[in-house]
Amino acid sequence: MRKRLRNRVATLLAASALMCGSSLTLGATNAAAAGWTFEKGAVSSNGSFSIGAYYNGTYAGAMVWNADPLNGGSIPGDAFQVVDRLSDGRGMEATMISPTTGRVATTRGHEATYYSPWNTGNLDEGTPVYIQLCAVKGDYADCSLAYSGHA
């Protein structure tokens, strides 16, 4: 009887140690995941959308895709721009991945808070667009996925 009780206690202690070790490992994983995160906003009916950039949970900047002109044309359509809001030595840079490559909006070389000029180009209505936002410094970049909206 004593031997059976001793085995049960040993099993309980081993299981408890395993659970405790798992909790510590999971906690370390969450802490190691800190850094740059990106979040896509909802796509509006006209195809416009935004991507927010966060560093350790602090809002750092964004990319805005504007499908149609606003404010009587003062904000162009088929255009995107970035803003850098965090004075951390990094800039924000967005690149159109599709349908046209080579279109870039960047805050490189400017201090926060800075809005890039709009990067414009005419696209057919309804054309899917894919844009990627990166936090950049020199040759190094932390980037989002390429998120989509439409012209």
N, C-alpha and C positions, 0 to 999 in steps of 0.2 A: 504494500500500500504506500509506504513512504517513498519507494523508488518511483512509482507512478506519479505521485504528487511532485516529486523533484523534477521529473521529465516534463511535466506540464508547466511548472514554473520556468524551467529553462527555455521551453518553447515560447512562452509568453514574453520572456525577456529578449529573446532573439528577434521575435516579431516586432517588439517595441523599438529595438535598436534599428531594425530595418526601416520602420516607418519614420523614425526621427532622422535617420540619414537621408531618406528620400526627400523629406521636407527641406532639409538644409540644401540639398542639391538643387531642388526646384527653385528655391529662393535665390541661389547663386545664378541660376540660368536667367531669371528675370533681371537681375542686376547687370549681368553681362550683356543683356539685350539693349541696355540703355544706349542712347546716341541719337542718330537721325531717324526720324519716321516721317512718312508722307501720307497725306489723307486727301482723297478726291472728294470734292463736293458734288452735289446732285447735278445732273445734266438738265438744263432748262429745255422747254419745248422747242426753242430755236437752235439748240445744239451747244449753247455756251456752257462752260464749266470752269472749275478752278481746282488747283492742287495746293494744299497747304503743306509747309515744311516746319517741322518741330525738332528742336535739339534738346534732348533730355526733358521733353514735355513743354518746353518754352517755345512759343510761336517765333519763328525765325524769318519767314517770308512766304511768298506765294507766287503762283503763275495763274493768270486769268486769260482764258480763251473767250473772245467776244465774236460770236458768229455773225451778228447783224449790227449795223451802225446804231449808235445811241446819241442822245443829246443833239439831234439835228446834224449828225455826222462828225461832231467833235471827238467822239470815240469811234474809231473805224471798225468796220466789220471784217470778218476773215482775218482777225489780228489777235496777237497775244503779247503780253508784257509780263515782267517779273518785278517783284518788290523785295528788297532786303531790309528787314526790320531789326536784325540782331547785330550789334557791334562785336563780332567775334573773329574778325579777320577773314571770314569767308564771304563769298558772294553767292547770288542765286543765278542760275542759268537754265533756261528752258530751250529745248530743241524739238522741232517738229520732226517726227520720225516718218510719218506718212500723211498725206499722199506726196508731199514735196520734202526732199531732204535739204539740209543746209540752211533752213530758216532758224535763226537763233535770237533770243532776247537775253541780255545779260546785264548784271550789275558789276561785273569785274572792273576794278580800278576806281570804284566809288565807295565812299563811306556810307554806312547805314544812317539814316533811312533814305533809300534811293529807289526811285521807280525808273525802270528802263524805258526807252522809247517803245512805242508799239511796233511790232514786226508785222507788216501787212503783205497781202498778196491775194489776188482774186481767185476764188474757188467756186466751182459749180455748187448751187444749192443742194444740200443733202449729202455732199461728199463727206465720208468719214475722215476724221483727223485724229492722229495719235501724237501726243506730246509728252515728253519726259522732263521732269524738273530735277535739277541737281544742286546740291550745296558744293561749291567749288573753291579751291585754294591751290594756286599753281597748277600742277598736273594732276592733282588728286581731286576726286569727286565722289560724293555719296549721292546716289540717284534713286528716284522713284521708279516704279514701273512706267511703261508708256500707257497713259490713260487716254480714253477716247471721248469724243463728242462729235459734232458734225457742223459743216458749213451752213 
